Amino acid sequence: MIPQVSYASTAPELSDNTRYDFFSRVVPPDTYQAQAMVDIVKAMRWNYVSTVASEGNYGESGVDAFIQKSREDGGVCIAQSVKIPREGKSGEFDKIIRRLRENPNARVVILFANEDDIRRLLQAAKKANQTGHFLWVGSDSWGAKISPVLHQEEMAEGAVTILPKRLSVRGFDRYFISRTLDNNRRNIWFAEFWEDNFHCKLSRHALKKGSGIKKCTNHERIGKDSSYEQEGKVQFVIDAVYAMAHALHNMHKELCPGKVGLCTKMDPINGTMLLKFIRNINFTGIAGNPVLFNVNGDAPGRYEIFQYQIKNNQTEYKVIGHWTDQLHLDIKAMHQPCRPGERKKTVKGIPCCWHCEPCDGYQYQADTYTCKTCHFGLRPNENNTGCRPIPIVKLEWSSPWAVIPVLLAILGILATLFVVGTFIRYNDTPIVKASGRELSYVLLTGIFLCYATTFLMISEPDVGICSLRRIFLGLGMSISYAALLTKTNRIYRIFEQGKMSVSAPTLHQPRLAAGDHVQPDLRAAAGRVHLVRRGPVAARHRLQGAVHVQPELARGVLKCDISDLSLICLLGYSMLLMVTCTVYAIKTRGVPETFNEAKPIGFTMYTTCIVWLAFIPIFFGTSQSTEKMYIQTTTLTISVSLSASVSLGMLYMPKVYVVLFHPEQNVPKRKRSLKAVVTAATMSNKFTPKGGLRPNGEAKSELCESLETQGTKQTYISYSNHAI
């Protein structure tokens, strides 16, 4: 009838209050530990396990408690239970490993074994080349100890162990490290510890020569000349001592109030009464946890859950959770039996069995048993444990694919502004007048917009940029080709009507012609703005590379949400004007060489047609290829710039050259009647059997000279330098 308070005994039998009614403990019984281990394997869905126990009360009782709890909770299948003999030989552990391998699907092994048996079992598994096969779940006898896994770290990797929640007591460390042979007064085994800890012998022992054992110098220090780690049970020893002290203190206050020392009621102490005070204590222990007992004298179950991990060749017992009446497990902090990016797939028809299956393609490991497909715009990371954005391909300003178009656009804009400035400066000179000033400025505006489109096409797409693209893409070309179409159409009508009459064709005045040109282009621009008002064009990611079987090859393209059909519509009007203008250029190919700009316009349209015929297959042939996105954008911008450059170079550079460098040629020409010019063109075709034998204009020049000598009393319209 003497009360006892244990700091380490965890056997479930000690909870029997009918047999061990005077027994209490500050550590939880293995019943709680078994429940915690059942909760762990269920949380991990390790539902097909084997058990291994050391022969004796601790091991056998622990496994029995685990089996009982697993049956009560359900969901866990026990493949087999193996017992390790007390004096097991080395071959005995090899036999145990062979038995465990008889059920290859039962990879999880529940261990209730002592420290030495665990070490020898791991050695036998390593000898059988079973590294990585078994998933060990160890009880508190394994805990966070180094000795069971020493020199067989790879075999123990991934092991999940359990240990009553504890705290290292710093005060004990300071005390114990300061102990020496001189200041030790209480521990009768301290000298033996000293010899074992420092691998030396004290002078009381006779040392044999050549034994290799050194003599202790008494200058050794614990923790400096030897490794030191606090025993995990120190906290519970302190709590057990304080539990007894609190019970005696409370008993003394009640039985001996106001007295020092024992009173007659406590001399001798009544064991039954002291037990009552022990069971009623409740104080905060050295680790900050409450110390109390239930009716059976058991402490509440509080466990820390560890996993033995290897990272960068460094080993550690990492805390992955805790158990206090229920399990709190950090699955993400664990090393899983399946490799990262693999899921456990349950074997059909055998619910307790599973195998690892990789998450392939665009799938990632959502949890232990599930693979999910990454959302749109994402692809799995390197180990398929999560998703990451698919790299977005966009044209950078520093890219060579952008530098060349931008350089052409800048040069073109500077040249256009130079021509505009020259025309404004010499606005009243004959050459500028003869070129049709109103249409020239409209045409130059279109050329400027063609060059400016390059910057919109290379800029990073967003709602604003995409809306501007829809408005201005093709607008510059529409203005340019409409101006050229107006010129060629007027030339064609003048000469067609001139063959029948000397009266001037209607609506030939430059300002009226400019108005004819501007109106349809204003309508085209208004239509583009209306499209934007109906719905702004947003930038979107086009995952063209997702067709690749390997996700790492996937690429996305940041582009405006404009379909190929919409793009054709945007450019279609410009191309229609270009084709029509080319047709009129062909019809007016017989116009005298010096008459207005018929020939330069013709050469401009022929060249432009060639440029765009080359552009169409390149652009639309690469539109579905992510890697060719650069070619697509560069081709479009260069084609637009080349079209503008051809018009600028052939129609305006010769005039600018004459205006600036040959002002003597910038004078009014003698006037000729329309009838003379048309007759010259007509007679040139009649008197020249083969147009290739004589250059354009020789016959007509002679005819024009003779025609001008005739009487001119009839009414006619004259043009300076044949300006139309």
Buried (B, 14 or more C-beta within 10 A) or exposed (E): EEBBBBBBBBBBEBBEBEEBBBBBBBBBBBBBBBBBBBBBBBBBBBBBBBBBBBBBBBBBBBBBBBBBBBEEEEEBBBBEBBBBEEEBEEEBBBEBBEEBBEBEBBBBBBBBBBBBBBBBBBBBBBBBEBEEBBBBBBBBBBBBBEEBBEEBBBBBBBBBBBBBBBBEBEEBBEEBBEBBEEEBEEEEEBBEEBBEBBEBBBEEEEBEEEEEEEEBEEEBEBEEBEEEEBEBBBBBBBBBBBBBEBBBEBBBEEBBEEEEEBEEBBEEBEEEBBBBBBBEBEEEBBBEBEBBBEEBBBBBBBBBBBBBBBEEEEBEBBBBBBBBEEBEBEEEEBBBBBBBBBBBBBEEEEEBBBEEEBBBBBBBBBEBBEBBBBEEBBBBBEEBBBBEEBEBBBBEEEBEBBBBBBEBBEEBBEBBEBBBEBBEEBEEBBBBBBBBBBBBBBBBBBBBBBBBBBBBBBBEBEBEBBBBBBBBBBBBBBBBBBBBBBBBBBBBBBBEBBEEEBEBBEEBEBEEBBEBBBEBBEEBBEEBEEBBEEEEBEBBBBBBBBEEEEBEEBBBBBBBBBEEEBBEBBBEBBBEBBBBBBBBBEBBEBBBEBBBBBBBBBBBBBBBBEBBEEBBEBBBEBBEEBEBBBBBBBBBBBBBBBBBBBBBBBBBBEBBEBBEEEEEEBEEBEBBBBBBBBBBBBBBEEEBEEEEEEEBBBBBBBBBEEBBEEEEEEEBBEBBBBBB
